Amino acid sequence: MNLLVTGAAGFIGSHYVRALLASDAPEAPRITVLDKLTYAGNPDNLELGHPRLDFVQGDIRDAALVDKLMADADQVVHFAAESHVDRSIHTATDFVLTNVVGTQTLLDAALRHGVEPFVHVSTDEVYGSLESGSATEEDPPRPSSPYSASKAAADLLALAHHRTHGLDVRITRCSNNYGPRQFPEKIIPLFVTRLLDGANVPLYGDGRNVRDWLHVEDHCRGVELVRTRGRAGEVYNIGGGTELSNRELTDLLLRACGAGWDRVEYVDDRKGHDLRYSVDWSKARDELGYRPRRDFAASLAETVAWYRDNRAWWERSGRRAAGERA
């Protein structure tokens, strides 16, 4: 079986591919990775010499290339996305082009070649800010940022291909991921790397914004369960079960790095900053047997230790990003 995985040189996709390549089961797939290698994509994240892995550098908006790869694929897992909210607020164009047009390009090719299931990896941010409780898969999208709006649009395009054409599309919506090899622009790797460098960290507003934290390995297990056991046309929330305010998370990171609150700089809140994200993942639990396995405290400590021990990785990542923006 040939599996096409987009965006797998990035944080979550690379963890997913490495997990599949670690299996020696007879049904373990051969994998083709399609990744543009933008600032957040790193070929070092992949085992490029693995006999079951083919790597193609390219853009998911390149219809000719996508069509060629889809012709040889049996299934698709689609991770590729522009995903940083702050960048989307600064300029939304890349988010619309990659997340919406890129997803449509993949869906069109999958439909032409009968490639299914098509697993589309989305985000809890499409539900928008919650006053209380947790979002279910039946709740309508209420995105706040250009990033989440582009992901919601991609979700709807995917579902439309199922309802109109019968394409076996399955959507996952995850909560905030953390773990090793995450590009240092998201809050955990950003704060850890800055603290390890002796710099201060920026905390938005009063730090009351609440997020549910999901270890990347748990997320990847959830995606694989959806690929292998999920139902066509369905959405599955994948949560981590650890809700923290940004202030609470900051305190944990300061302690883990041996720093105090004097290293925190309060900055103006992000425009349209959602107060609370939380997903009800009982559907994935009841239908697929999904449960997060990673203990948050132990896994956060392991994540901090990874960044402490792999300075060369994140310093190269920072230089690569600076070069792209120059």
N, C-alpha and C positions, 0 to 999 in steps of 0.2 A: 504494500500500500504506500502510495506517494502522498505526502502531506506538504502542502504549501503553507508556510508561516511567514506572515509579513511583519516587519518591524522587529525582528528577533535579535538584532544587535543591541537593542535597548534593554532597559532594566528588567521588565517583567517578561518580555518575549524570550530573552536569553536564558532566564531561569527555566522557563517552560521547555525550551529546546534541550537544554542540558539534562533536564529530568527525563525526557523521552529517550535521549541518546544513552543514558545510563542503564536503560532496560535492555536485557538480552533475550527477552521473550520472543518467540517465533513471530508474533504479530506486531512487533515493534516496527514503526513506520520508517521508511526512508524520508528524509526531510530536505526540502528546498527552502532556504531562507531568502526572502527578498527584502532588502533594506537599503535606503538611500544613503545611510551613514551621515546624517546631519550631526549637529554638535552633540546630541545625546546618544548617538549610536556609536558603539565601540566594538570593532572586530575582535578585540582582546577578550570580550565577553563570551566568545564562541570557541568551540573546539573545531577549528577550521580543518584540521587534518583527519577528522573522524570519517570512517568509510561510509557511513550512512548520511553524511551531511554534504549538501551542495550549497554554496553561497553565491548569490547574485546581487551585485550592487546595482540598484536602480530605483526608480520612482514608481509608486503605485498609480500615478496618473498617466504613466506611459502605456497607452492602450495596446500598442503592438507587442511590447515586452510582456505585459500582463497576459495577453492572449496566448503568447507562446508558452509561458510557464503554466497557465491554467490548462492547456491542452494535455499536459503530462501529469496533471494532478488528479488525485481522487477525492481529497478533502482540503478544506481551507480553515486555518485559524488566523484571524485578522487582528493583530495588535497595533499595526502601524498607525501613529497619530501624533499630531502636535498636542501636547498635554499640559503645558504650564499656564495657569490662569493669568499670572502677571504679564506674561508675554502677549497673551491674547488681548488683554486690556490695552496694551501699548499699540498693537497692530493685529487686526483679526484676519487679514487676508490669507496668510499661510494656513491658518486653522480651517478656513472654509475650503481652500483648495485641497489640502491634504485630507481632512476628516470627512468632508462631504463629497467633493469631486473624486478623490481617490477611492473612497468606499464605493461610489457608484461605478467607477471603472472596474473594480474587482467584481462587483455583483453582476454587471453586464457580461463579463467574461465567464464567470461561473455558470450563468444561465445558458450561454451559448454552448458550453462544453458539458453541461450536466454534472458539474462538480458540487457535491453535497455530502455531508452537511457543511454549511458555511457558518462558522462560529465567529460572531462579531463581538469583540471585547469592548465594553463600554464602561460607564462610570456612574456611581451614585449621585454625582453632581447634576445629572439631568433632572432629578427630582426637585432640585432647588432647596431652599432653606426650610427646615421644619420647626414649628413652634414646640412640638413635643412628639413623643412616640417615634415610630420607625416607618419608613416608606415600604409599601408592598409593590409587587410587580404590576398591580392593577392601577396604581396611582398614575395620573397623567404627568408628562414632563412639564416642569416649570423652571427652565434653566435661567440663571442669572447672568452668567459671564459669556462672552463670545466663545470661549472654549466649550463650556457645557452646552451652549446652543448648537454648536457645530456637531457635537457628539449626539445630541438629541435628534438633529436632522438626519445623521447617519443611521441611527436606530430606526427611524421611521422609514427611511429608504429600504433598509434591510427587511423590515416587516412587510412593506409594500410588495417586495419581490416574492415573499411567501404568499401573500393574499392574492396577488394578481397572477403570478406565474406558477405557484406551487413549489418554489425553490425551498429546500429544507434549510431554513435560516434559524439559528439559535443565538440568543443574545445574553451576554453576562454583564451585570452591573456590579462592580466591586466598590468597596470602601477604600480608604486611604492605605496604600501599600507602604511597607518599609522593609529593609533588609540590605544585604551587601550589594554593591555595584549600582546603586541608584545615583544618577547624576546629581551633583551637589547644587541643585537649585530648589528642590523640595525641602520642607522644613527640617526633617531629621538629618539628612546628610549636610545640608547647608549649615545648620547650627553646630553639628559635630565637627565639621572641618574647620569652621571659623574658630571654635573654641580650642581645637588642637593647635591652631596657628597663633593663639594668643589674642585673637581679635574679639570684638563685641558681636552680639547677635541682635537682629532687629525683630521685635515683637509687635505685631500689628495691634493697634487700638488698645483695648484693655485685656486682651488675651482670653476673652470668654468664649470664643468660637470653639465649638465641640466637633470632634471628628471620631469616627470609629476606625481603629487601627487593625490592619490585616497583614500578616507576614506574607511576603511574596510567595513562599513555598505553599502556604495554604491556598492562596489565590490560584496558583498554577494547578494544584490538585482539583480545585473547583472547576476550572476551565476544562480540564481533561475529563472530569465526570460529565460535564455538559456535552462535550464532543462525543463521548462513547455511550452515554445513557440518556441524554436529554431528548426532548420532544421537539419536532419541527414547529416553527412559528412561536416558540415560547421564550419568555424572558426569565432569567434566573438571577436573583440577587446573591452575591457572595460577600459575607461579612466576616469580621474578625472577632467581634464580641468584646472589644476593649474600647470604651468611650472615654475620652479625655478632653478637657479644654486645652487650648494651646498654652495657657499659663501652666497647667499641671504638667503637660509634656515638657515644657521648657525647664521646669524645676527638675524633672527626672534627668534631662540631658545635662544640665549644669552639674548635678551630683555625679553623674557617670564620668564627666570630664574633669572633675575636681575643681569646678569654678563656682563663683558666687553670683548673686543677683546684680552685683555691680557691673557685670559683663553684659547686662541686658540694656538695650536702647529701645525705648518705646517710640514707635513711628506712627505716622498717620495711617488710619485704617485703609485697607484696600477698597477701591470703589466697588460697590455692590457686594460686599463681603458677606457670604451666607453664614448665618449664625450657627446652624446645626445640621449635620448630616447623620443619618442613621438608617440602615436598611434592615428589614425583616427578612432573614434568610431561611425561614422555616420551609419554604417550598423546595429549595435545594436540599435541605435536610431530609424532608419526608419523601421526596421523589428519587433523589440520587444518593442519599446516604452521606451528604457533605456535612462535615463539622470541622471547625478550625482545630488544629492539633498543637500549634506552637504556643507555648506560654509567653505572654508578652514581656514580663520582666526579664526572663532569661534570654529571650530573643533580642530584646533591645540592647542588653549588655553585649551579646555576641556581635550585633551590628556595630556598636561603638568600637569594639575591639577590632573588627575588620577594617574600619577606616583608620584606626590608629596604626595597624600593621601594614596597610597598603597605601601609604601616602603617595607613592609614585603613580598609582592608578588615578587618584583624583586630581593630582597636580597636572598630569597629562590631559585629563578631561577638561580642566579649567583652561589650559593653554589652547586646546582645540576649539573650545567655545569662543574664546577671545579672538582667535584668528578668524573664525567665521563671521563674527560681528564687526570686525575691523573694515 
